[in-house]
Amino acid sequence: MHGAGGDAGWRFDNSYARLPEQLFSPALPKAVRDPSVAVFNEPLAADLGLDPAILLAVAEGIFSGNALPPGAEPIAQAYAGHQFGHFTNLGDGRAILLGEHITPDSRRVDIQLKGSGRTRYSRGGDGRAALGPMLREYCVSEGMHALGIPTTRSLAVVATGEWVLRTTPLPGAVLTRIAASHIRVGTFEYAAAIDAQGAAPAGTTTNHPPAQQGATPPGLLPALLNHAIARHDPTLAATDDPATEFLGAVVARQAHLLARWMLVGFVHGVMNTDNMAVSGETIDYGPCAFLDAYDPTTVFSSIDQQARYAYANQPAIAHWNLARLAESLLPLVRGDEEAALEKVQGVLAHFPELFERHHLAGARAKLGLITQENGDRDLFTALLGQMHEAGADFTTTFAALAGMAESGAATGEPWSLPVFHDWSTRWLERLKRQPGSLSEAATRMRRVNPLVIPRNQKVEEALQAAESGDLSVAHRLLAAIRAPWIESAENAAYRAAPPRGCGPYRTFCGT
């Protein structure tokens, strides 16, 4: 496998590959037969300090895994995770980290190929990915980025010219994911389990098991913590208790992230601990979707039979996941066992408060409020209750608030429905009690209530067309979701809610 794209601006470092080898395994992407670029993210390439034109010329080789960029040192990362509440040994079974690219402004970002072939952690899987799920991740992550929500992003999707067998044969693809890092809560669970047992968790294959080395691995957990702090929170290295401070930083980032998800109606679908990044970015877009008609019990994922990851459950699940991180870090917290436990419990107790603070601030913004009154939370909650009763669409209902503020009356859908009459009167009175005009409030609301999201049915249309060889539908979708606040003739079809009476939408993980 030869290098390529040497003059595109790559600046690789491989700090994760310098960690103890139990945390990863060397891996090479498997070559594919006939790669072709399905989508290429030129703005992201430029933001990373790469030359889009030069990169595009070698994209089929680099982004399929047929060639490596100069300086890449590919590995598959090992990690564990609580999947639907049950601890499982995992690892990158169909992803390979090429390394870390250093941008001109000194940001360090992971470059990962997803769907690039089997690794030591594939557990019987083929290590491949289908075109549809890879395009889903590309499109939805671009939509999330446009909405201002922290997220991993996608640099390219390359069709492989090969078939992958799922329920039926599907066209294969490789996605290039860009992330602040791929360090997960499950990575810490894995390191803590090895350190606690003196060996890898049962059933896990590591690079050099302790039995071969003749000794217990010398502290994977401290090495991982030091690496994560250097990567995401370097100022914490000099604190008296880095483990506790790091936990607090992750708790704060996740509280902010979950509030943002809830405010746009995003349902992740598979919030296992291996899908929670300590960076605070949204990661893994397998069975994700967005609310249409508002229902807090909404579940999209076909495998979530117990509704563990329903829309309304997401903040509590994030809190639960963070408790697993706290358990993993506990051996590194300063103080005796009782004092350490008290510390991490105190940090975890802040999550609901932080989430509520971020969510209430966002709720006020969605309602056009710039002052604070005690009844604001009840006002927002009452609106959600009436949306649920009326079966009102989440996105279009909030988008319509600006027009109602400007007119000063409840007109148009869904505001003309009787169920909204008392609420709209109460809300307009609340708006009038704060400084500024109703028109100014409308302007503020248009900045936070999107007109366009990656609508489930529009994403499916794009994926189905792509699988049939037509990528133009995906490109039109991307153009619309990258400008979520703009009303135009071009994005009119992407703003509408699906017709009432459509059957329940289901998503699948793609593996």
Secondary structure, 3 states (H helix, E strand, C coil): CCECCCCCCCCEECCHHHCCHHHEEECCCCCCCCCEEEEECHHHHHHCCCCHHHHHHCHHHHCCCCCECCCCCCEEECCEEEECCEEEECCCCCEEEEEEEECCCCCEEEEEEECECCCCCCCCCCCEEEHHHHHHHHHHHHHHHHCCCCECEEEEEEEEEEEEECCCEEEEEEEEEEECCCCEHHHHHHHHHHHHHCCCCCCCCCCCCHHHHCCCCCCHHHHHHHHHHHHHCHHHHHCCCHHHHHHHHHHHHHHHHHHHHHHHCEECCCCCHHHCECCCCECCCCCCEECCECCCCCCCECCCCCCCCCHHHHHHHHHHHHHHHHHHHHHHCCCCHHHHHHHHHHHHHHHHHHHHHHHHHHHHHHCCCCCCCCCHHHHHHHHHHHHHHHCCEHHHHHHHHHHHHHHCCCCCCCCCCHHHHHHHHHHHHHHHCCCCCHHHHHHHHHHHCCCCCCCHHHHHHHHHHHHCCCCHHHHHHHHHHCCCCCCCCCCHHHHCCCCCCCCCCCECCCC
